[in-house]
Amino acid sequence: MIVKANALEAGDMAKVSTAENFHKLCELKWSIEISSHALRTLYQAKRNNPEKLPQHEDVVRMSEYLNKNVSELTEKLSYESGNEFKTAWKQLNEITLCQVMIFNRRRQGEVSRMKVEDFEKKHLTTVDDMCNSLTEIEKNLCKIFEVAEIVGKKGRTVPILLTSRMIDTLNNLISKRLEAGVMPFNNYPFPCTHYSSMGHIRASDSIRKHAEVAELKDPLQMRSTKLRKQVATSSQLLALKENEIELLATFMGHDVRVHKEYYQLPDNVLRVTKLARLFTAMENGTIHQYKGKTLDDISFDGVDMSEEEDVDMSEDDEQLDVYKEEEIVKSNKEKRKWSDEAIMAVSSLKGILHLRLPGKKEIMEVKQRFPCLNDRTWRNIKDYLRNNRAKILVNFQENF
């Protein structure tokens, strides 16, 4: 096109004709000579080379690291001055940005470019008579999280959820930003503090820096795009309904097609646990027995795979027998009231804060740390968590 434009300006019609013929040739031959080979090369590179995602253990460890540093740096701001104050403020600024971005799985630039007025317009979700169908845990979530709307990709308005602790930290940063050297007219809640800058810090730099310090198993995977793909892929395990998938995709800032095609990666666990049922039933010639049923209803080798087991799949038969004995003994005993100390102990389990029940391993670790739980079995603790989620989340609001 440049050659054609220059030829037109020079009045060289022969060169214009040559440029047009070359353009037509490219259109005719491109898909055969170039794009098909390029696509084949891309597919070959991806084959048997699955994309790595952040490990759940690393995400939890990163969250613990950020929470710990928020507490320490907030305390420092209350008594430090001079360069020590500026250093503490700058670190807290970076860590809070990482915390908001990781919690919401937002694109790194979206949170960085949030404006102060966007933060100030945050609001609680009002639970009115129209929301009577909500469960208690959902109503409590409306009281815990505030919503701020920011500018996302292609100018879309996207929401972010803010906990009370995030809000307190951001208010603290904004109130002390002038002491840290931020320009008065800088309109970003995560501003730069150097060279009289009116810009914002980069979330990509902040998360890369603190992922290294947090001593994660694989810090290179702690990136915004990887985290977004992780939540889209993990959501497959929940068997979400179409309206729930649409809700998640809208929150992430893209439509359902993009969510499924680019973010929701194939999960090897699902391939094995779900599709293996189908292929095994076909191999055994029993597929006709499951007409009108789902993959979860398929059983084989005399084992009904549709039964949900709260125990870990790695437990052997002896452990299952012990569990049955515990249930028999429990049924013959009177219910014991949970002490405040025991409630605080089980509230420290991370899983319940992410709306999932923790497994046996997590519960046993907490039992070892808190002697007040010695007279409770891990099953007792898990049942308590299942029945008292709303109460635990209200306690979480006061401490997070």
C-alpha positions as a Markdown table, in Angstrom:
| # | Residue | x | y | z |
|---|---|---|---|---|
| 1 | Met | 0.0 | 0.0 | 0.0 |
| 2 | Ile | 2.9 | 2.4 | 0.7 |
| 3 | Val | 4.4 | 1.7 | -2.8 |
| 4 | Lys | 1.0 | 2.3 | -4.4 |
| 5 | Ala | 0.5 | 5.5 | -2.5 |
| 6 | Asn | 4.0 | 6.8 | -3.4 |
| 7 | Ala | 3.3 | 5.8 | -7.1 |
| 8 | Leu | 0.0 | 7.7 | -7.1 |
| 9 | Glu | 1.7 | 10.8 | -5.7 |
| 10 | Ala | 4.4 | 10.5 | -8.4 |
| 11 | Gly | 1.9 | 9.8 | -11.2 |
| 12 | Asp | 3.6 | 6.5 | -12.0 |
| 13 | Met | 0.7 | 4.4 | -13.2 |
| 14 | Ala | 2.9 | 1.5 | -14.2 |
| 15 | Lys | 4.1 | 1.2 | -10.6 |
| 16 | Val | 0.5 | 1.5 | -9.3 |
| 17 | Ser | -0.5 | -1.4 | -11.5 |
| 18 | Thr | 2.4 | -3.5 | -10.3 |
| 19 | Ala | 1.5 | -2.8 | -6.6 |
| 20 | Glu | -2.1 | -3.7 | -7.2 |
| 21 | Asn | -1.1 | -7.0 | -8.9 |
| 22 | Phe | 1.2 | -7.8 | -6.1 |
| 23 | His | -1.6 | -7.2 | -3.6 |
| 24 | Lys | -4.0 | -9.5 | -5.5 |
| 25 | Leu | -1.3 | -12.2 | -5.6 |
| 26 | Cys | -0.8 | -12.0 | -1.9 |
| 27 | Glu | -4.6 | -12.4 | -1.3 |
| 28 | Leu | -4.7 | -15.4 | -3.6 |
| 29 | Lys | -1.7 | -17.2 | -2.3 |
| 30 | Trp | -1.5 | -16.2 | 1.4 |
| 31 | Ser | -3.8 | -18.9 | 2.8 |
| 32 | Ile | -1.9 | -21.6 | 0.9 |
| 33 | Glu | 1.7 | -20.5 | 1.1 |
| 34 | Ile | 1.8 | -18.7 | 4.4 |
| 35 | Ser | -1.1 | -19.0 | 6.9 |
| 36 | Ser | -1.6 | -22.8 | 6.7 |
| 37 | His | 2.1 | -23.5 | 7.4 |
| 38 | Ala | 2.2 | -20.9 | 10.2 |
| 39 | Leu | -0.9 | -22.4 | 11.9 |
| 40 | Arg | 0.6 | -25.9 | 11.6 |
| 41 | Thr | 3.7 | -24.7 | 13.3 |
| 42 | Leu | 1.7 | -23.2 | 16.1 |
| 43 | Tyr | -0.4 | -26.3 | 16.6 |
| 44 | Gln | 2.7 | -28.5 | 16.7 |
| 45 | Ala | 4.3 | -26.3 | 19.4 |
| 46 | Lys | 1.2 | -26.5 | 21.5 |
| 47 | Arg | 0.7 | -30.3 | 21.1 |
| 48 | Asn | 1.7 | -32.2 | 24.2 |
| 49 | Asn | 2.9 | -29.0 | 25.7 |
| 50 | Pro | 0.1 | -27.9 | 28.0 |
| 51 | Glu | 0.1 | -24.3 | 29.4 |
| 52 | Lys | 1.1 | -24.1 | 33.0 |
| 53 | Leu | -1.2 | -22.2 | 35.4 |
| 54 | Pro | -0.5 | -20.9 | 39.0 |
| 55 | Gln | -0.7 | -23.6 | 41.6 |
| 56 | His | -3.5 | -23.1 | 44.2 |
| 57 | Glu | -0.9 | -23.5 | 46.9 |
| 58 | Asp | 1.1 | -20.6 | 45.5 |
| 59 | Val | -2.0 | -18.4 | 45.3 |
| 60 | Val | -2.7 | -19.1 | 49.0 |
| 61 | Arg | 0.9 | -18.5 | 49.9 |
| 62 | Met | 0.9 | -15.2 | 48.0 |
| 63 | Ser | -2.2 | -14.0 | 49.7 |
| 64 | Glu | -0.8 | -14.8 | 53.1 |
| 65 | Tyr | 2.4 | -12.9 | 52.2 |
| 66 | Leu | 0.4 | -9.9 | 51.1 |
| 67 | Asn | -1.8 | -9.9 | 54.2 |
| 68 | Lys | 1.2 | -10.2 | 56.5 |
| 69 | Asn | 3.0 | -7.3 | 54.8 |
| 70 | Val | -0.1 | -5.1 | 54.8 |
| 71 | Ser | -0.3 | -5.4 | 58.6 |
| 72 | Glu | 3.4 | -4.7 | 59.1 |
| 73 | Leu | 3.6 | -1.7 | 56.7 |
| 74 | Thr | 0.3 | -0.2 | 58.0 |
| 75 | Glu | 1.9 | -0.2 | 61.5 |
| 76 | Lys | 5.1 | 1.4 | 60.2 |
| 77 | Leu | 3.2 | 4.3 | 58.6 |
| 78 | Ser | 1.9 | 5.2 | 62.1 |
| 79 | Tyr | 5.3 | 5.9 | 63.5 |
| 80 | Glu | 7.9 | 6.2 | 60.7 |
| 81 | Ser | 8.9 | 9.6 | 59.2 |
| 82 | Gly | 11.2 | 10.8 | 56.4 |
| 83 | Asn | 12.7 | 8.4 | 54.0 |
| 84 | Glu | 11.6 | 5.4 | 56.1 |
| 85 | Phe | 8.0 | 6.6 | 55.8 |
| 86 | Lys | 8.2 | 7.0 | 52.1 |
| 87 | Thr | 9.7 | 3.6 | 51.6 |
| 88 | Ala | 7.0 | 1.9 | 53.7 |
| 89 | Trp | 4.2 | 3.9 | 51.9 |
| 90 | Lys | 5.7 | 2.9 | 48.5 |
| 91 | Gln | 5.8 | -0.8 | 49.5 |
| 92 | Leu | 2.3 | -0.8 | 50.9 |
| 93 | Asn | 1.1 | 0.9 | 47.6 |
| 94 | Glu | 2.6 | -1.9 | 45.6 |
| 95 | Ile | 1.3 | -4.7 | 47.8 |
| 96 | Thr | -2.3 | -3.3 | 47.9 |
| 97 | Leu | -2.3 | -3.1 | 44.1 |
| 98 | Cys | -1.2 | -6.8 | 44.0 |
| 99 | Gln | -3.8 | -7.7 | 46.5 |
| 100 | Val | -6.7 | -6.1 | 44.6 |
| 101 | Met | -5.6 | -7.5 | 41.3 |
| 102 | Ile | -5.1 | -11.1 | 42.5 |
| 103 | Phe | -8.3 | -11.2 | 44.5 |
| 104 | Asn | -10.4 | -10.0 | 41.5 |
| 105 | Arg | -8.3 | -11.7 | 38.8 |
| 106 | Arg | -8.3 | -8.5 | 36.9 |
| 107 | Arg | -6.1 | -7.5 | 34.0 |
| 108 | Gln | -3.0 | -5.7 | 35.4 |
| 109 | Gly | -3.6 | -2.4 | 33.6 |
| 110 | Glu | -7.2 | -2.2 | 34.7 |
| 111 | Val | -6.5 | -2.0 | 38.4 |
| 112 | Ser | -3.5 | 0.2 | 37.9 |
| 113 | Arg | -5.5 | 2.8 | 36.0 |
| 114 | Met | -8.3 | 3.0 | 38.5 |
| 115 | Lys | -9.1 | 6.6 | 39.4 |
| 116 | Val | -9.5 | 8.0 | 42.9 |
| 117 | Glu | -13.1 | 9.0 | 42.0 |
| 118 | Asp | -13.8 | 5.4 | 41.0 |
| 119 | Phe | -12.7 | 4.2 | 44.4 |
| 120 | Glu | -14.7 | 6.9 | 46.2 |
| 121 | Lys | -17.9 | 5.8 | 44.4 |
| 122 | Lys | -17.6 | 2.3 | 45.7 |
| 123 | His | -20.8 | 1.0 | 47.3 |
| 124 | Leu | -22.4 | -1.9 | 49.1 |
| 125 | Thr | -24.9 | -4.1 | 47.3 |
| 126 | Thr | -28.3 | -3.3 | 48.8 |
| 127 | Val | -30.3 | -6.4 | 49.9 |
| 128 | Asp | -33.9 | -5.5 | 49.6 |
| 129 | Asp | -37.2 | -7.4 | 49.3 |
| 130 | Met | -36.3 | -8.4 | 45.8 |
| 131 | Cys | -33.4 | -10.4 | 47.2 |
| 132 | Asn | -35.4 | -12.7 | 49.6 |
| 133 | Ser | -34.4 | -15.7 | 47.5 |
| 134 | Leu | -30.7 | -15.2 | 48.5 |
| 135 | Thr | -29.2 | -17.6 | 51.0 |
| 136 | Glu | -27.9 | -16.3 | 54.3 |
| 137 | Ile | -24.3 | -16.7 | 53.1 |
| 138 | Glu | -25.1 | -14.6 | 50.0 |
| 139 | Lys | -26.7 | -11.9 | 52.0 |
| 140 | Asn | -23.7 | -11.7 | 54.3 |
| 141 | Leu | -21.4 | -11.5 | 51.3 |
| 142 | Cys | -23.4 | -8.4 | 50.2 |
| 143 | Lys | -22.5 | -6.8 | 53.6 |
| 144 | Ile | -18.8 | -7.8 | 53.4 |
| 145 | Phe | -17.8 | -6.7 | 49.9 |
| 146 | Glu | -18.1 | -3.3 | 48.3 |
| 147 | Val | -18.1 | -2.8 | 44.6 |
| 148 | Ala | -16.2 | -0.3 | 42.6 |
| 149 | Glu | -16.6 | 0.1 | 38.8 |
| 150 | Ile | -13.5 | 0.8 | 36.7 |
| 151 | Val | -12.7 | 1.0 | 33.0 |
| 152 | Gly | -11.8 | -2.3 | 31.4 |
| 153 | Lys | -10.6 | -3.5 | 28.0 |
| 154 | Lys | -12.1 | -1.6 | 25.0 |
| 155 | Gly | -13.7 | 1.0 | 27.4 |
| 156 | Arg | -16.0 | -1.5 | 29.0 |
| 157 | Thr | -17.1 | -0.9 | 32.6 |
| 158 | Val | -16.0 | -3.8 | 34.8 |
| 159 | Pro | -16.5 | -4.2 | 38.6 |
| 160 | Ile | -14.0 | -5.0 | 41.3 |
| 161 | Leu | -14.8 | -6.4 | 44.7 |
| 162 | Leu | -13.1 | -4.7 | 47.7 |
| 163 | Thr | -13.0 | -6.2 | 51.2 |
| 164 | Ser | -13.2 | -3.9 | 54.3 |
| 165 | Arg | -9.5 | -4.4 | 54.9 |
| 166 | Met | -8.6 | -3.4 | 51.3 |
| 167 | Ile | -10.8 | -0.3 | 51.7 |
| 168 | Asp | -9.1 | 0.7 | 55.0 |
| 169 | Thr | -5.7 | 0.3 | 53.4 |
| 170 | Leu | -6.5 | 2.4 | 50.4 |
| 171 | Asn | -8.0 | 5.1 | 52.5 |
| 172 | Asn | -4.8 | 5.1 | 54.6 |
| 173 | Leu | -2.7 | 5.4 | 51.5 |
| 174 | Ile | -4.8 | 8.2 | 50.0 |
| 175 | Ser | -4.8 | 10.2 | 53.3 |
| 176 | Lys | -1.0 | 10.0 | 53.6 |
| 177 | Arg | 0.0 | 10.3 | 49.9 |
| 178 | Leu | 1.3 | 13.9 | 50.1 |
| 179 | Glu | 3.7 | 12.9 | 52.9 |
| 180 | Ala | 5.1 | 10.2 | 50.6 |
| 181 | Gly | 5.8 | 12.7 | 47.8 |
| 182 | Val | 2.8 | 12.1 | 45.5 |
| 183 | Met | 1.8 | 15.1 | 43.4 |
| 184 | Pro | -1.4 | 16.7 | 44.7 |
| 185 | Phe | -3.2 | 16.4 | 41.3 |
| 186 | Asn | -2.3 | 12.8 | 40.7 |
| 187 | Asn | -5.7 | 11.1 | 40.2 |
| 188 | Tyr | -4.6 | 7.5 | 40.7 |
| 189 | Pro | -5.0 | 5.6 | 44.0 |
| 190 | Phe | -1.8 | 3.7 | 43.1 |
| 191 | Pro | 0.4 | 6.6 | 42.0 |
| 192 | Cys | 4.1 | 6.9 | 41.2 |
| 193 | Thr | 6.1 | 8.8 | 43.8 |
| 194 | His | 9.2 | 9.8 | 41.7 |
| 195 | Tyr | 10.1 | 12.7 | 39.4 |
| 196 | Ser | 6.9 | 14.6 | 40.1 |
| 197 | Ser | 5.0 | 11.9 | 38.1 |
| 198 | Met | 1.3 | 12.2 | 37.4 |
| 199 | Gly | 1.2 | 8.5 | 36.4 |
| 200 | His | 0.5 | 5.2 | 38.2 |
| 201 | Ile | 2.7 | 2.2 | 39.1 |
| 202 | Arg | 2.7 | -0.9 | 36.9 |
| 203 | Ala | 0.9 | -3.9 | 38.4 |
| 204 | Ser | 3.0 | -6.3 | 36.3 |
| 205 | Asp | 6.2 | -5.0 | 37.9 |
| 206 | Ser | 4.7 | -5.1 | 41.4 |
| 207 | Ile | 3.4 | -8.7 | 41.2 |
| 208 | Arg | 6.6 | -9.9 | 39.5 |
| 209 | Lys | 8.7 | -8.4 | 42.3 |
| 210 | His | 6.6 | -9.7 | 45.2 |
| 211 | Ala | 6.1 | -13.1 | 43.7 |
| 212 | Glu | 9.9 | -13.6 | 43.9 |
| 213 | Val | 10.0 | -12.4 | 47.5 |
| 214 | Ala | 7.1 | -14.6 | 48.6 |
| 215 | Glu | 9.1 | -17.8 | 47.9 |
| 216 | Leu | 6.5 | -19.4 | 45.7 |
| 217 | Lys | 7.1 | -22.8 | 44.1 |
| 218 | Asp | 6.7 | -21.3 | 40.6 |
| 219 | Pro | 6.7 | -17.5 | 40.8 |
| 220 | Leu | 6.8 | -17.1 | 37.0 |
| 221 | Gln | 3.2 | -18.3 | 36.8 |
| 222 | Met | 1.9 | -15.5 | 39.1 |
| 223 | Arg | 0.9 | -13.2 | 36.3 |
| 224 | Ser | -2.5 | -11.6 | 35.6 |
| 225 | Thr | -3.3 | -13.5 | 32.4 |
| 226 | Lys | -2.3 | -16.8 | 34.1 |
| 227 | Leu | -4.5 | -16.0 | 37.1 |
| 228 | Arg | -7.4 | -15.2 | 34.8 |
| 229 | Lys | -7.0 | -18.5 | 33.0 |
| 230 | Gln | -6.8 | -20.3 | 36.3 |
| 231 | Val | -10.2 | -19.1 | 37.5 |
| 232 | Ala | -11.8 | -19.8 | 34.2 |
| 233 | Thr | -10.3 | -23.3 | 34.1 |
| 234 | Ser | -11.0 | -24.0 | 37.8 |
| 235 | Ser | -14.7 | -23.0 | 37.3 |
| 236 | Gln | -15.1 | -26.1 | 35.1 |
| 237 | Leu | -14.9 | -28.2 | 38.3 |
| 238 | Leu | -18.0 | -26.5 | 39.6 |
| 239 | Ala | -20.2 | -27.5 | 36.7 |
| 240 | Leu | -21.6 | -24.0 | 36.5 |
| 241 | Lys | -24.9 | -23.3 | 34.8 |
| 242 | Glu | -25.0 | -21.2 | 31.6 |
| 243 | Asn | -26.2 | -18.0 | 33.5 |
| 244 | Glu | -23.4 | -18.5 | 36.1 |
| 245 | Ile | -20.8 | -18.9 | 33.3 |
| 246 | Glu | -22.2 | -15.7 | 31.7 |
| 247 | Leu | -22.0 | -13.9 | 35.1 |
| 248 | Leu | -18.4 | -15.0 | 35.6 |
| 249 | Ala | -17.4 | -14.1 | 32.0 |
| 250 | Thr | -19.0 | -10.6 | 32.4 |
| 251 | Phe | -17.1 | -10.0 | 35.6 |
| 252 | Met | -13.9 | -11.0 | 33.9 |
| 253 | Gly | -14.6 | -8.5 | 31.2 |
| 254 | His | -15.3 | -10.6 | 28.1 |
| 255 | Asp | -18.1 | -12.6 | 26.5 |
| 256 | Val | -18.9 | -16.2 | 27.0 |
| 257 | Arg | -17.3 | -17.3 | 23.7 |
| 258 | Val | -14.0 | -15.7 | 24.6 |
| 259 | His | -14.2 | -17.1 | 28.1 |
| 260 | Lys | -14.6 | -20.7 | 26.8 |
| 261 | Glu | -12.3 | -20.5 | 23.7 |
| 262 | Tyr | -9.3 | -18.6 | 25.1 |
| 263 | Tyr | -9.4 | -18.6 | 28.9 |
| 264 | Gln | -10.9 | -22.0 | 29.8 |
| 265 | Leu | -8.1 | -24.4 | 29.2 |
| 266 | Pro | -8.5 | -28.2 | 28.8 |
| 267 | Asp | -8.2 | -29.7 | 32.3 |
| 268 | Asn | -6.5 | -33.1 | 32.4 |
| 269 | Val | -8.3 | -34.0 | 35.7 |
| 270 | Leu | -11.7 | -33.5 | 34.0 |
| 271 | Arg | -10.5 | -35.5 | 31.0 |
| 272 | Val | -9.7 | -38.4 | 33.1 |
| 273 | Thr | -12.4 | -38.3 | 35.7 |
| 274 | Lys | -15.3 | -37.4 | 33.4 |
| 275 | Leu | -14.5 | -38.9 | 30.0 |
| 276 | Ala | -12.9 | -42.0 | 31.4 |
| 277 | Arg | -16.4 | -43.0 | 32.6 |
| 278 | Leu | -17.9 | -42.7 | 29.1 |
| 279 | Phe | -15.1 | -44.6 | 27.4 |
| 280 | Thr | -15.0 | -47.4 | 30.0 |
| 281 | Ala | -18.8 | -47.9 | 29.8 |
| 282 | Met | -18.5 | -48.1 | 26.0 |
| 283 | Glu | -15.6 | -50.6 | 26.3 |
| 284 | Asn | -17.7 | -52.7 | 28.7 |
| 285 | Gly | -20.8 | -52.5 | 26.5 |
| 286 | Thr | -22.9 | -51.0 | 29.2 |
| 287 | Ile | -23.4 | -47.6 | 27.7 |
| 288 | His | -27.1 | -48.3 | 26.9 |
| 289 | Gln | -27.9 | -48.6 | 30.6 |
| 290 | Tyr | -27.2 | -44.9 | 31.1 |
| 291 | Lys | -29.6 | -43.4 | 28.5 |
| 292 | Gly | -30.7 | -39.9 | 29.6 |
| 293 | Lys | -28.1 | -39.7 | 32.4 |
| 294 | Thr | -25.1 | -37.5 | 32.9 |
| 295 | Leu | -21.4 | -38.5 | 32.9 |
| 296 | Asp | -21.5 | -38.4 | 36.8 |
| 297 | Asp | -24.1 | -41.2 | 36.8 |
| 298 | Ile | -22.0 | -43.7 | 35.0 |
| 299 | Ser | -20.5 | -46.4 | 37.2 |
| 300 | Phe | -18.2 | -49.4 | 36.3 |
| 301 | Asp | -16.6 | -52.4 | 38.0 |
| 302 | Gly | -19.4 | -52.4 | 40.5 |
| 303 | Val | -18.5 | -49.0 | 41.9 |
| 304 | Asp | -21.0 | -46.2 | 41.6 |
| 305 | Met | -18.9 | -43.2 | 40.6 |
| 306 | Ser | -21.8 | -40.7 | 41.1 |
| 307 | Glu | -21.6 | -40.8 | 44.9 |
| 308 | Glu | -19.9 | -37.7 | 46.3 |
| 309 | Glu | -17.3 | -38.5 | 48.9 |
| 310 | Asp | -16.2 | -35.9 | 51.4 |
| 311 | Val | -13.2 | -37.9 | 52.3 |
| 312 | Asp | -10.0 | -37.8 | 50.3 |
| 313 | Met | -9.8 | -40.2 | 47.4 |
| 314 | Ser | -6.3 | -41.3 | 48.6 |
| 315 | Glu | -7.7 | -42.9 | 51.8 |
| 316 | Asp | -7.7 | -46.6 | 52.0 |
| 317 | Asp | -10.5 | -49.0 | 53.2 |
| 318 | Glu | -9.1 | -49.0 | 56.7 |
| 319 | Gln | -9.5 | -45.2 | 57.0 |
| 320 | Leu | -13.1 | -45.5 | 55.8 |
| 321 | Asp | -13.9 | -48.1 | 58.4 |
| 322 | Val | -12.5 | -45.7 | 61.1 |
| 323 | Tyr | -14.7 | -43.0 | 59.7 |
| 324 | Lys | -17.8 | -45.2 | 60.1 |
| 325 | Glu | -16.8 | -46.1 | 63.6 |
| 326 | Glu | -16.5 | -42.4 | 64.4 |
| 327 | Glu | -20.0 | -41.7 | 63.0 |
| 328 | Ile | -21.5 | -44.5 | 65.2 |
| 329 | Val | -19.8 | -43.2 | 68.4 |
| 330 | Lys | -20.8 | -39.6 | 67.5 |
| 331 | Ser | -24.5 | -40.6 | 67.2 |
| 332 | Asn | -24.5 | -42.0 | 70.8 |
| 333 | Lys | -23.1 | -38.9 | 72.3 |
| 334 | Glu | -24.8 | -35.6 | 73.2 |
| 335 | Lys | -23.9 | -32.5 | 71.2 |
| 336 | Arg | -21.1 | -30.4 | 72.7 |
| 337 | Lys | -21.3 | -26.7 | 72.4 |
| 338 | Trp | -18.4 | -25.1 | 70.4 |
| 339 | Ser | -16.3 | -22.7 | 72.5 |
| 340 | Asp | -15.3 | -19.2 | 71.2 |
| 341 | Glu | -11.7 | -20.4 | 71.1 |
| 342 | Ala | -12.6 | -23.4 | 68.9 |
| 343 | Ile | -14.7 | -21.2 | 66.6 |
| 344 | Met | -11.8 | -18.8 | 66.1 |
| 345 | Ala | -9.5 | -21.7 | 65.4 |
| 346 | Val | -11.6 | -23.2 | 62.6 |
| 347 | Ser | -12.2 | -19.8 | 61.2 |
| 348 | Ser | -8.5 | -19.6 | 60.3 |
| 349 | Leu | -9.0 | -22.3 | 57.6 |
| 350 | Lys | -8.4 | -20.6 | 54.3 |
| 351 | Gly | -10.8 | -22.7 | 52.2 |
| 352 | Ile | -14.0 | -21.5 | 53.9 |
| 353 | Leu | -13.0 | -17.9 | 52.9 |
| 354 | His | -12.9 | -18.9 | 49.2 |
| 355 | Leu | -16.4 | -20.5 | 49.5 |
| 356 | Arg | -15.2 | -24.1 | 49.5 |
| 357 | Leu | -15.0 | -26.7 | 52.3 |
| 358 | Pro | -11.4 | -27.5 | 53.3 |
| 359 | Gly | -10.1 | -31.1 | 52.9 |
| 360 | Lys | -8.9 | -33.4 | 55.6 |
| 361 | Lys | -5.2 | -32.4 | 55.2 |
| 362 | Glu | -6.0 | -28.7 | 55.9 |
| 363 | Ile | -8.2 | -29.5 | 58.9 |
| 364 | Met | -5.6 | -31.8 | 60.4 |
| 365 | Glu | -3.0 | -29.0 | 60.2 |
| 366 | Val | -5.3 | -26.7 | 62.1 |
| 367 | Lys | -6.0 | -29.4 | 64.7 |
| 368 | Gln | -2.2 | -29.6 | 65.3 |
| 369 | Arg | -1.9 | -25.9 | 65.8 |
| 370 | Phe | -4.9 | -25.5 | 68.1 |
| 371 | Pro | -5.1 | -27.8 | 71.2 |
| 372 | Cys | -8.7 | -26.7 | 71.8 |
| 373 | Leu | -9.7 | -28.9 | 68.8 |
| 374 | Asn | -8.2 | -32.1 | 70.2 |
| 375 | Asp | -11.6 | -33.4 | 71.2 |
| 376 | Arg | -13.1 | -32.9 | 67.8 |
| 377 | Thr | -12.6 | -35.2 | 64.8 |
| 378 | Trp | -11.8 | -33.8 | 61.4 |
| 379 | Arg | -15.3 | -34.8 | 60.3 |
| 380 | Asn | -16.8 | -32.8 | 63.2 |
| 381 | Ile | -14.9 | -29.8 | 62.1 |
| 382 | Lys | -15.9 | -30.1 | 58.5 |
| 383 | Asp | -19.6 | -30.6 | 59.4 |
| 384 | Tyr | -19.4 | -27.4 | 61.6 |
| 385 | Leu | -17.9 | -25.4 | 58.7 |
| 386 | Arg | -20.6 | -26.6 | 56.3 |
| 387 | Asn | -23.4 | -25.6 | 58.7 |
| 388 | Asn | -21.9 | -22.3 | 59.9 |
| 389 | Arg | -20.4 | -20.6 | 56.8 |
| 390 | Ala | -22.5 | -17.4 | 57.2 |
| 391 | Lys | -21.3 | -16.9 | 60.8 |
| 392 | Ile | -17.7 | -17.5 | 59.9 |
| 393 | Leu | -17.9 | -15.0 | 57.0 |
| 394 | Val | -19.2 | -12.3 | 59.3 |
| 395 | Asn | -16.3 | -12.9 | 61.7 |
| 396 | Phe | -14.0 | -12.7 | 58.6 |
| 397 | Gln | -15.3 | -9.2 | 57.8 |
| 398 | Glu | -13.9 | -7.9 | 61.1 |
| 399 | Asn | -10.4 | -9.4 | 60.6 |
| 400 | Phe | -9.8 | -9.0 | 56.8 |
